[in-house]
């Protein structure tokens, strides 16, 4: 029984072998090509017959139209009937009719139809479509020729002027119908003969190719097949040894070269695996390989990151057990493979959190899809970034120090002046032993009110400085963006007022989700930069625009725009890189915009910039809307 199955399988292999399959495919192609050629030629020839017949009839009817109109105009009806009668010698013409204005046959290719009404002479003209065509030809005084839907006839209808008499309806019709069946049958026979010739030629070629494949190429193909099977079993030293100058010889040489390359690549793969393992083992970044939430492999850096002693302590543990409780699912959830690095708090063996920057992706491992998380300890880097932010905040405050001192000096001056005036007035009256007159009391009261106003101004300046310079925790919450912008504008007033006018355009907005101190640092930096981009000397001709609005329903956009010198395109690409600055040495650190970018992204927003040399620059900050909060009232556009 098994022997019969082997014989049957061998028979199928011989049938599906290249020596048999190629001739069979060529024969199938010959048949398909013959049928396709027949169909294409028949269609093309039929189209040519129809087109030729349409053109021929159109020309003939155009000629007849002029001839018949002349004969009828000169009262030669018999001559007109002879013209129509002569058309009957054409075997392809089924019928030719000349109808008068009452649709009665004046002349016909068949004598017995003369004098009969159209309905009896040729009932096909009574169909609605034919009647519509007759009316259209008469109305437009223009004939037409068309092929029937079945493609077997060509019909033509032309209007004919019946004479010069003053009659209400003087237009008749010339109707011809040609038969295309004989012409199409002749073209079909020619197409069949052409397709048969092509099929026989291809069949002969298929037979010759089959003999070539069977007797000339079969042995070498078998050698290639045998060598391929042995190489597939892992015997990479085997070579086919097929030679020759034909394509099969070229294939044999290429096959042997492929086998040599496979051998070299297998050896290189072994060395690469050893190098990859060494690289993973010595990588300074922690690597966690996990599947279905369970750790499969960790490198020494991962062991050190979590404070363990060997890999066995981590293998088999749940990934979520290696993270702080609030970070559960950060490496195994649906959002873990976002492509970008994210911050995750790992749980150290001692219980304290370790901040890591993690990238997670999927790779095949041991034949199954597995996740790999690569983490880098960024605790120290975060501390340095926080110091840089604090430094940049102090640099901004230092830039504003002189202006703030001037802002404080003015209210202090008129506070002291008004207090001296009030003291002097009161002392003079006390020494004279007289009460204050009404006029003197009003002057003292006015002086004290002005002193109180100056004190409020100084308190607001000090409050804005304290709000900006104090360190806060990293918690985010609803923030009134307009209050932050007003505070920053107050602090930056000394930098702006000698260079430009400050224009505020506030819209009605919900609170944003962020950190008030961080937002203050961000917008103060942008306002100071906007002011410093405008040369001094034309404060009324320049402006710094501070505008707010909604972008969609989930984003608040704040625009800080200046009319300064602008930024060149090559510098625009590097604007947010650390330590890049276009300011003179000693004026800027090059960290401000880099830190601004970090502040915005850390709070889930984004910052964009557009600029044009000589026209100014616009920074747009997009912040997410807080889920809850009272909508602050809108502030009308105003200038400061």
Secondary structure, DSSP 8 states (H G I E B T S, - for coil): -HHHHHHHHHHHHHHTSHHHHHHHHHHHHHHHHHHHHHHHHHHHHHHHHHHHHHHHHHHHHHHHHHHHHHHHHTT-HHHHHHHHHHGGG-TTEEEEEEE-TTSBEEEESSGGGTT-BHHHH-GGGGSHHHHHHHHHHHHHT--EEEE-TTSSEEEEEEEEE--SS--S--EEEEEEEEE-HHHHHHHHHHHHHHHHHHHHHHHHHHHHHHHIIIIIIHHHHHHHHHHHHHHHTT-TT-------SSHHHHHHHHHHHHHHHHHHHHHHHHHHHHHHHHHHHH-SSEEEEEETTEEEEE-HHHHHHTT-SSGGGTTT-BGGGGB-GGGTTTTTSTTS--SS-EEEEEE-TTS-EEEEEEEEEEEEETTEEEEEEEEEE-HHHHHHHHHHHHHHHHHHHHHHHHHHHHHHHHHHHHHHHHHHHHHHHHHHHHHHT----HHHHHHHHHHHHHHHHHHHHHHHHHHHHHHHHS---S--EEE-HHHHHHHHHHHTHHHHTTT-EEEEE---B--EEE-HHHHHHHHHHHHHHHHHTS-TT-TTT-EEEEEEEEETTTEEEEEEEE-SS---HHHHTTTTSTT---S-TTT--S-HHHHHHHHHHHTT-EEEEEEETTTEEEEEEEEEB-SS---B-----EE-
